[in-house]
Amino acid sequence: MAGLFLTLFAVGFGIFVLCMVWSLLNRGAKSRRALLDQETIDNSAKDLISRYGSSANMEAAKLSEQCLSIGDFEGEAVWKLVKKVITRLQS
């Protein structure tokens, strides 16, 4: 019984630590993203559309995933915003 308790405690503590690390890495990302004006995001979306045409949405998703894979949470969020604008412009 004690072994089960220690295992559950360790798992819970591990999840807690992961959440704390995530919040530290992502701290302030929303406020820094707010500094980007909508015109910059719109221009990025239009540029991707002119380069990639109908697959611009997939390219923005790929760029977002690349940012996430290197731990750039702000870049990931920005490319997701660009992807939303591409979807809006192409509809």
C-alpha distance (Angstrom), angle and dihedral (degrees) to the residues before:
residue distance angle dihedral
M1 . . .
A2 3.80 . .
G3 3.82 90.3 .
L4 3.79 91.6 55.1
F5 3.79 91.2 49.4
L6 3.80 92.1 50.5
T7 3.80 91.3 47.9
L8 3.80 92.8 51.0
F9 3.79 90.3 45.4
A10 3.81 91.4 51.2
V11 3.81 92.3 48.9
G12 3.80 91.7 48.0
F13 3.78 91.8 47.9
G14 3.80 90.8 48.7
I15 3.79 91.5 52.9
F16 3.80 89.9 48.1
V17 3.82 91.3 52.3
L18 3.81 91.8 48.1
C19 3.81 90.5 51.7
M20 3.80 91.4 49.8
V21 3.81 92.6 49.3
W22 3.83 90.5 47.9
S23 3.80 92.1 51.5
L24 3.81 91.9 48.0
L25 3.79 92.6 50.1
N26 3.79 92.5 46.6
R27 3.82 96.4 43.1
G28 3.77 113.2 132.4
A29 3.78 95.0 2.4
K30 3.80 92.6 122.9
S31 3.79 93.5 50.9
R32 3.80 92.7 48.0
R33 3.82 90.5 47.0
A34 3.79 88.3 53.9
L35 3.80 88.7 62.4
L36 3.80 89.1 67.5
D37 3.74 109.4 89.8
Q38 3.77 121.0 -134.3
E39 3.79 91.0 -116.2
T40 3.82 91.4 63.9
I41 3.79 91.6 50.5
D42 3.82 91.3 46.5
N43 3.81 91.2 49.8
S44 3.80 91.1 50.4
A45 3.80 90.1 50.8
K46 3.80 92.4 48.8
D47 3.80 90.6 47.9
L48 3.81 91.9 52.9
I49 3.81 90.7 47.2
S50 3.81 91.1 51.8
R51 3.82 91.4 48.5
Y52 3.80 101.6 40.2
G53 3.80 104.9 19.5
S54 3.79 113.6 -162.5
S55 3.81 92.3 1.6
A56 3.82 93.0 58.9
N57 3.80 89.5 102.2
M58 3.81 90.8 57.5
E59 3.80 91.1 46.9
A60 3.81 91.8 53.5
A61 3.80 89.2 49.5
K62 3.80 90.0 50.4
L63 3.80 91.5 50.7
S64 3.79 89.6 48.8
E65 3.81 91.2 52.3
Q66 3.81 91.2 47.9
C67 3.80 90.6 53.8
L68 3.79 90.9 48.9
S69 3.80 92.1 49.2
I70 3.81 90.9 58.9
G71 3.80 93.5 42.8
D72 3.80 97.1 -105.2
F73 3.79 98.7 142.4
E74 3.79 93.9 169.8
G75 3.78 92.3 53.0
E76 3.78 90.3 48.5
A77 3.80 91.0 52.8
V78 3.80 92.4 47.9
W79 3.81 93.0 51.1
K80 3.80 89.5 48.8
L81 3.81 88.2 55.1
V82 3.81 89.5 49.3
K83 3.81 89.2 50.2
K84 3.82 90.6 53.7
V85 3.80 90.6 51.6
I86 3.82 91.0 48.6
T87 3.80 89.8 52.2
R88 3.79 90.1 49.5
L89 3.80 93.6 47.8
Q90 3.79 94.6 46.7
S91 3.81 95.2 48.9
